[in-house]
Amino acid sequence: MDSGIFTSYMVEDRSYVSFLKREIHNLARPVFGERRTGEIDIVVSELCSNLMKHAGRGEILYRLGTEGEEALFEVICIDNGPGMSDVTHSTRDGVSSTNTLGHGIGSVNRLSSFAQFFSMEGWGTVVYSKFYRSADVVPEKSSLIVRGLCLAKPGERVSGDGYSVRINGDKILVMAGDGLGHGAGAHEAVSTALASFNTSVLADPSMILKEMNLAVKKTRGLVATVAVLDLYRKQWEICGVGNIHTRMQRGLESKNYICNNGIIGLNIPTRIENFETDMEKYQQLILCSDGIRTRWDLTKYPGILKYDPMILAAVIYKDHARKTDDMTVLVVKIT
């Protein structure tokens, strides 16, 4: 799984909605066909309508990608509105706080291949909806769930952040990287590093980083963390160079992993060692680039770890994105 960046669109007035809907329709139509794109149009329209009605403004994130062999469209709606005290009740058909029929949010659940809502009173709401090309496709249950939220710095066309997750036998290899600065030069650095990571035959994080260091010498360099999960030994090995924030979360307990000083491609320590930790059920490995502030506390979001990891990534982004650099939150969840 490689990173595909989300497009961010701030909805601040009802007149913006028609433009956003047209952009999303034109993006999805060649891949999803007229009928399925029409269903995406309805969901986007309802998300924007509720956003303007209840919060006054907010942010829509969207991207077109793949999941396995299936085409995928994802949309995330984020607002700082009054929130919902009872999400289950508020998302039922017929429930409305503004004297409407109350079928809008229900249509998000009905038409999406998968949808989830996270909301807190006085904090706002995050909605995640995804569509497969075929309405008959049901998301497979898996013991490993990977979700990545990657955005370019506002005003940039490409992101200098990137991530990749791949499986090699009984090992799962994870990488998150951040090219120095932003724009085309940072994008070149992280793309070269991802190519090195994806073609490497190594399974030791520190060795992968050393190999990567040689591959990116002609670029401006990057910081990165590599984690390898050995399913046979049920153990993680983690190694990083630079300031990729790396946290292992399990319930209310968490542990941060300190990366080595240096810049991959320019100067890395001669000796870099892996951290080892046992694999446990319900663990979530969370990697963030420095476009995300690091002082986030998941205890402030009751029940968040029970949600899809994309909701978790969006919640961290909502409250802690700097908006002055490329931004990435990568979550790997063991179920």
C-alpha positions as MATLAB code, in Angstrom:
seq = 'MDSGIFTSYMVEDRSYVSFLKREIHNLARPVFGERRTGEIDIVVSELCSNLMKHAGRGEILYRLGTEGEEALFEVICIDNGPGMSDVTHSTRDGVSSTNTLGHGIGSVNRLSSFAQFFSMEGWGTVVYSKFYRSADVVPEKSSLIVRGLCLAKPGERVSGDGYSVRINGDKILVMAGDGLGHGAGAHEAVSTALASFNTSVLADPSMILKEMNLAVKKTRGLVATVAVLDLYRKQWEICGVGNIHTRMQRGLESKNYICNNGIIGLNIPTRIENFETDMEKYQQLILCSDGIRTRWDLTKYPGILKYDPMILAAVIYKDHARKTDDMTVLVVKIT';
ca = [
       0.000    0.000    0.000;
       1.550    3.298   -1.132;
       0.535    6.800   -0.168;
      -1.949    8.689   -2.287;
      -2.462   12.258   -1.171;
      -5.847   13.644   -0.208;
      -7.096   16.867   -1.752;
      -8.271   19.367    0.862;
     -11.123   21.777    0.209;
     -12.377   24.339    2.700;
     -16.152   24.809    2.504;
     -16.914   28.262    3.903;
     -19.983   29.268    1.909;
     -22.808   27.417    0.165;
     -21.598   28.777   -3.163;
     -18.415   26.687   -2.765;
     -20.351   23.426   -2.681;
     -21.303   23.293   -6.363;
     -17.659   23.685   -7.390;
     -16.542   20.934   -5.007;
     -19.280   18.572   -6.193;
     -18.289   19.168   -9.823;
     -14.610   18.495   -9.070;
     -15.401   15.227   -7.288;
     -17.897   14.152   -9.965;
     -15.338   14.706  -12.746;
     -12.708   12.783  -10.761;
     -14.916    9.767  -10.001;
     -16.987    9.469  -13.201;
     -14.332    7.850  -15.495;
     -13.633    5.128  -12.898;
     -16.960    4.568  -11.139;
     -19.498    5.045  -13.929;
     -22.622    7.188  -13.937;
     -24.733    5.373  -11.349;
     -22.064    4.887   -8.688;
     -20.763    8.427   -9.229;
     -24.320    9.659   -8.726;
     -24.341    7.969   -5.326;
     -21.020    9.622   -4.464;
     -22.565   12.951   -5.520;
     -25.466   12.437   -3.106;
     -23.178   11.639   -0.167;
     -20.876   14.608   -0.860;
     -23.925   16.863   -1.163;
     -25.339   15.646    2.160;
     -22.004   16.006    3.955;
     -21.616   19.570    2.710;
     -25.238   20.413    3.488;
     -24.926   19.201    7.072;
     -21.569   20.879    7.459;
     -22.990   24.286    6.439;
     -26.227   23.776    8.359;
     -24.703   22.811   11.686;
     -21.118   24.112   11.697;
     -21.136   26.988    9.212;
     -17.826   25.902    7.660;
     -15.499   22.935    7.534;
     -13.055   20.871    5.497;
     -13.613   18.131    2.940;
     -10.763   15.709    2.165;
     -11.052   13.320   -0.770;
      -8.982   10.995   -2.920;
      -9.308    8.326   -5.583;
      -7.232    5.189   -5.125;
      -7.302    1.416   -4.873;
      -7.701   -1.183   -2.153;
      -6.268   -4.458   -3.341;
      -7.647   -4.833   -6.855;
     -10.709   -2.653   -6.255;
     -11.045    1.027   -7.166;
     -11.758    3.150   -4.101;
     -13.046    6.667   -3.450;
     -12.687    8.137    0.045;
     -14.131   11.325    1.494;
     -13.665   12.782    4.990;
     -15.736   15.649    6.353;
     -14.295   17.623    9.297;
     -15.943   20.441   11.234;
     -15.624   22.326   14.510;
     -19.371   22.605   15.028;
     -21.505   21.814   18.074;
     -21.111   18.051   17.615;
     -23.585   15.301   18.454;
     -24.295   13.975   21.924;
     -25.649   10.649   20.585;
     -24.174    9.716   17.199;
     -26.223    6.523   16.825;
     -29.489    8.384   17.357;
     -28.519   11.388   15.229;
     -27.588    9.270   12.193;
     -30.899    7.395   12.036;
     -33.352    8.186    9.248;
     -36.039   10.638   10.313;
     -33.946   12.338   12.997;
     -33.475   16.067   12.404;
     -32.622   19.083   14.543;
     -33.481   21.604   11.800;
     -37.050   20.665   10.810;
     -36.036   18.662    7.723;
     -37.010   15.085    6.790;
     -33.813   13.772    8.422;
     -32.865   11.380    5.607;
     -29.529   13.010    4.677;
     -27.136   11.376    7.122;
     -28.989    8.090    6.730;
     -28.220    8.202    3.001;
     -24.487    8.411    3.808;
     -24.775    5.101    5.644;
     -26.956    3.494    2.964;
     -24.981    4.481   -0.125;
     -21.411    4.166    1.162;
     -19.563    0.863    1.099;
     -18.449    1.871    4.600;
     -19.144    4.934    6.729;
     -18.405    6.024   10.278;
     -19.121    9.124   12.351;
     -17.144   10.411   15.326;
     -18.488   13.388   17.229;
     -18.258   15.093   20.619;
     -20.375   17.923   21.961;
     -18.525   21.224   21.732;
     -15.727   19.680   19.656;
     -17.206   18.924   16.257;
     -17.624   15.947   13.954;
     -15.538   13.752   11.655;
     -17.282   11.642    9.003;
     -15.462    9.010    6.930;
     -17.116    7.479    3.877;
     -15.636    5.183    1.262;
     -16.959    3.733   -1.975;
     -15.864    0.716   -3.955;
     -16.560    0.752   -7.693;
     -19.119   -2.001   -7.221;
     -21.830   -1.425   -4.642;
     -21.810   -5.187   -3.976;
     -18.264   -5.220   -2.606;
     -18.180   -5.571    1.176;
     -15.040   -4.496    3.094;
     -13.151   -7.602    4.164;
     -12.445   -8.156    7.834;
      -8.736   -8.392    8.457;
      -6.435   -8.817   11.440;
      -4.347   -5.937   10.057;
      -5.854   -2.580    9.067;
      -3.741    0.159    7.484;
      -4.962    3.724    6.987;
      -2.956    6.700    5.813;
      -3.893   10.377    5.677;
      -1.391   12.323    3.583;
      -1.792   15.942    2.458;
       0.463   18.431    0.721;
       1.239   21.777    2.297;
      -1.572   24.180    1.351;
      -0.714   25.692   -2.033;
       1.542   22.811   -3.144;
       0.603   20.355   -5.894;
       2.683   17.438   -4.575;
       3.537   16.187   -1.104;
       7.029   15.707    0.255;
       5.603   13.107    2.657;
       4.965    9.488    1.764;
       4.379    6.061    3.221;
       4.262    2.447    2.140;
       3.122   -0.821    3.696;
       3.948   -4.176    2.111;
       3.926   -7.855    3.013;
       6.936  -10.121    2.507;
       6.222  -13.682    3.633;
       5.471  -13.615    7.350;
       6.687  -10.035    7.724;
       4.809   -6.754    7.352;
       7.024   -3.808    6.492;
       5.966   -0.222    7.174;
       7.659    3.034    6.193;
       6.788    6.713    6.647;
       9.065    9.419    5.255;
       9.263   13.193    5.032;
      11.481   14.871    2.422;
      13.310   17.978    3.610;
      11.204   21.060    3.063;
       8.241   20.719    0.740;
       7.350   20.897   -2.947;
       8.980   19.098   -5.878;
      12.398   18.594   -4.242;
      10.927   16.995   -1.134;
       8.624   14.888   -3.299;
      11.605   13.595   -5.312;
      13.450   12.649   -2.116;
      10.581   10.728   -0.551;
       9.652    9.053   -3.874;
      13.226    7.792   -4.287;
      13.202    6.513   -0.701;
       9.880    4.731   -1.228;
      11.232    3.057   -4.365;
      14.234    1.823   -2.362;
      11.991    0.559    0.433;
       9.575   -1.205   -1.905;
      12.304   -3.064   -3.811;
      14.498   -3.941   -0.836;
      15.017   -7.623   -0.020;
      16.043   -6.740    3.540;
      13.807   -7.199    6.590;
      15.865   -5.393    9.229;
      14.694   -1.771    9.710;
      18.160   -0.331   10.421;
      19.631   -2.075    7.360;
      16.740   -0.871    5.190;
      17.468    2.711    6.297;
      21.180    2.332    5.541;
      20.350    1.000    2.086;
      17.918    3.896    1.616;
      20.635    6.356    2.661;
      22.716    5.327   -0.343;
      19.740    5.407   -2.729;
      18.775    9.021   -1.960;
      22.277   10.590   -1.990;
      21.473   12.667   -5.089;
      18.299   14.134   -3.542;
      17.904   16.739   -0.803;
      17.360   13.914    1.736;
      14.604   12.982    4.138;
      13.709   11.665    7.568;
      11.985    8.298    7.893;
      10.917    5.509   10.207;
      10.745    1.837    9.221;
       8.886   -0.755   11.283;
       8.824   -4.495   10.612;
       6.252   -6.822   12.167;
       7.342  -10.456   12.301;
       4.091  -12.441   12.430;
       5.910  -15.674   13.223;
       7.850  -14.249   16.192;
       4.977  -11.849   17.046;
       7.420   -9.015   17.436;
       7.940   -5.492   16.095;
      11.314   -3.993   15.185;
      11.335   -0.202   14.764;
      14.073    2.176   13.644;
      13.978    5.816   12.574;
      16.258    8.651   11.536;
      14.961   12.180   12.050;
      11.717   13.511   13.400;
       8.984   11.089   12.356;
       6.847   10.856   15.500;
       6.441    7.150   16.280;
       3.989    5.865   18.874;
       2.684    2.418   19.798;
      -0.791    2.721   21.316;
      -2.740   -0.004   23.120;
      -5.784    1.109   25.055;
      -4.824    3.982   27.330;
      -1.177    2.911   27.318;
       1.262    4.305   24.786;
       4.990    4.353   24.156;
       6.921    6.821   22.016;
      10.019    5.664   20.143;
      12.933    8.100   19.874;
      14.493    8.289   16.426;
      18.209    8.650   15.720;
      19.536   12.091   14.843;
      20.468   12.710   11.231;
      19.148   13.102    7.685;
      18.879   10.117    5.353;
      20.956   10.821    2.246;
      23.153   13.417    3.979;
      24.295   12.164    7.357;
      23.144    9.231    9.441;
      24.825    7.736   12.499;
      27.288    4.937   11.861;
      25.486    2.867   14.454;
      21.677    2.790   14.442;
      19.791    0.142   16.372;
      16.286   -1.255   16.285;
      13.799   -1.012   19.119;
      11.953   -4.260   19.758;
       8.496   -4.708   21.236;
       6.006   -7.562   21.367;
       3.042   -7.671   19.034;
      -0.227   -7.469   20.978;
      -3.855   -7.569   19.988;
      -5.480   -4.153   19.495;
      -2.137   -2.394   19.122;
      -2.020    0.656   16.885;
       1.277    1.887   15.469;
       0.930    5.592   14.670;
       3.496    7.465   12.565;
       3.272   11.248   11.986;
       5.408   13.620    9.951;
       6.378   16.938   11.511;
       3.444   18.629    9.797;
       1.485   17.198   12.737;
       2.117   18.496   16.267;
       3.196   15.692   18.594;
       1.470   16.609   21.868;
      -1.774   14.754   21.223;
      -3.553   12.749   23.897;
      -6.016   10.112   22.708;
      -7.706    9.950   26.127;
      -9.404   13.216   25.156;
     -11.407   11.331   22.521;
     -13.515    8.688   24.308;
     -13.767    5.412   22.408;
     -11.647    6.617   19.467;
      -9.567    3.413   19.325;
     -12.710    1.388   18.561;
     -13.244    3.289   15.322;
     -11.734    2.698   11.904;
      -8.114    3.936   11.977;
      -8.947    6.528    9.320;
     -11.219    8.234   11.848;
      -8.300    8.224   14.302;
      -5.976    9.713   11.673;
      -8.548   12.400   10.804;
      -9.085   13.302   14.475;
      -5.333   13.765   15.000;
      -5.156   15.832   11.802;
      -8.169   17.961   12.810;
      -6.698   19.100   16.106;
      -2.958   18.972   15.448;
      -2.186   19.778   11.782;
       0.247   22.680   11.469;
      -0.892   23.608    7.914;
       2.607   25.020    7.288;
       4.138   21.815    5.888;
       3.142   18.505    4.313;
       1.107   16.402    6.744;
       0.883   12.630    7.218;
      -0.724   10.353    9.789;
      -0.229    6.610    9.199;
      -2.040    4.096   11.434;
      -1.401    0.332   11.465;
      -3.903   -1.529   13.654;
      -3.743   -5.117   14.904;
      -7.271   -6.438   15.528;
];
